């Protein structure tokens, strides 16, 4: 990967985090009463990006999407697929992969 490509990738990730972190920073301490397929980050409302990520994951067969957190890799979540708990990470373009 060239230096220019790395800089572009770093800027993309930074842009994503700058737009996402303020929404995640406003977490409520009130427990969520939403159904298991919704985010359980403790907020009464999820951000539009979180809702879209949850929708994409559910379309891919994941259920009980929860513990949505911003990390250096992207947005990390836990979910259930085929009866097993999995950890996933979504990048700034919305693509996701299971973490090992």
C-alpha positions as CSV (number, residue, x, y, z in Angstrom):
1,X,0.0,0.0,0.0
2,X,1.5,3.4,-1.0
3,X,1.9,6.2,1.4
4,X,-0.8,8.2,-0.4
5,X,-3.2,5.3,-0.1
6,X,-2.5,5.0,3.6
7,X,-3.0,8.7,4.2
8,X,-6.4,8.5,2.3
9,X,-7.4,5.5,4.4
10,X,-6.3,7.2,7.6
11,X,-8.3,10.3,6.7
12,X,-11.3,8.3,5.8
13,X,-11.3,6.5,9.2
14,X,-10.7,9.8,11.0
15,X,-13.6,11.4,9.2
16,X,-15.9,8.5,10.1
17,X,-14.9,8.7,13.7
18,X,-15.3,12.5,13.9
19,X,-18.9,12.1,12.6
20,X,-19.7,9.0,14.7
21,X,-18.1,9.7,18.1
22,X,-20.3,12.6,19.1
23,X,-23.4,10.4,18.7
24,X,-21.8,7.7,20.7
25,X,-20.6,10.1,23.4
26,X,-24.1,11.0,24.3
27,X,-24.9,7.6,25.8
28,X,-27.6,7.5,28.4
29,X,-27.2,5.4,31.6
30,X,-30.9,4.4,31.5
31,X,-31.2,0.8,30.4
32,X,-32.7,0.2,27.0
33,X,-36.1,-1.6,26.8
34,X,-35.7,-2.2,23.1
35,X,-36.1,-5.8,21.7
36,X,-33.0,-8.0,21.5
37,X,-32.4,-7.2,17.8
38,X,-31.9,-3.5,18.6
39,X,-28.8,-1.8,19.9
40,X,-28.4,-2.2,23.6
41,X,-25.9,0.5,24.1
42,X,-28.1,2.1,26.8
43,X,-29.5,4.8,24.5
44,X,-33.1,5.5,24.0
45,X,-32.4,6.2,20.3
46,X,-29.7,4.9,18.1
47,X,-27.9,7.0,15.5
48,X,-28.9,6.7,11.9
49,X,-25.5,5.0,11.2
50,X,-26.1,2.5,14.0
51,X,-29.6,1.8,12.7
52,X,-28.2,1.2,9.2
53,X,-25.5,-1.0,10.5
54,X,-28.0,-3.0,12.5
55,X,-30.2,-3.3,9.4
56,X,-27.3,-4.6,7.3
57,X,-26.3,-7.1,9.9
58,X,-29.8,-8.4,10.3
59,X,-30.1,-8.8,6.5
60,X,-26.9,-10.9,6.7
61,X,-28.5,-13.2,9.3
62,X,-27.2,-11.7,12.5
63,X,-29.6,-11.2,15.5
64,X,-29.4,-9.6,18.9
65,X,-27.0,-6.8,17.7
66,X,-25.6,-5.1,20.8
67,X,-22.6,-3.5,22.5
68,X,-22.0,-1.1,19.7
69,X,-18.7,0.7,20.3
70,X,-16.3,2.9,18.3
71,X,-12.8,1.4,18.1
72,X,-9.6,2.1,16.2
73,X,-10.7,-0.6,13.7
74,X,-14.1,0.9,13.2
75,X,-17.5,0.2,14.9
76,X,-17.3,-3.0,16.9
77,X,-20.5,-4.9,17.7
78,X,-21.6,-8.2,19.2
79,X,-24.3,-10.2,17.7
80,X,-25.7,-13.8,17.4
81,X,-25.6,-15.9,14.2
82,X,-26.6,-19.5,13.9
83,X,-27.0,-19.6,17.7
84,X,-23.4,-18.5,18.3
85,X,-22.2,-15.2,19.7
86,X,-19.8,-13.4,17.3
87,X,-17.9,-10.1,17.4
88,X,-17.8,-8.0,14.3
89,X,-16.3,-4.7,13.2
90,X,-17.6,-2.3,10.6
91,X,-15.4,0.0,8.6
92,X,-16.1,3.6,7.6
93,X,-17.8,2.4,4.4
94,X,-20.2,0.2,6.3
95,X,-18.6,-3.1,5.3
96,X,-18.3,-5.5,8.2
97,X,-16.4,-8.7,9.1
98,X,-16.3,-11.1,11.9
99,X,-13.4,-10.6,14.4
100,X,-11.4,-13.7,15.3
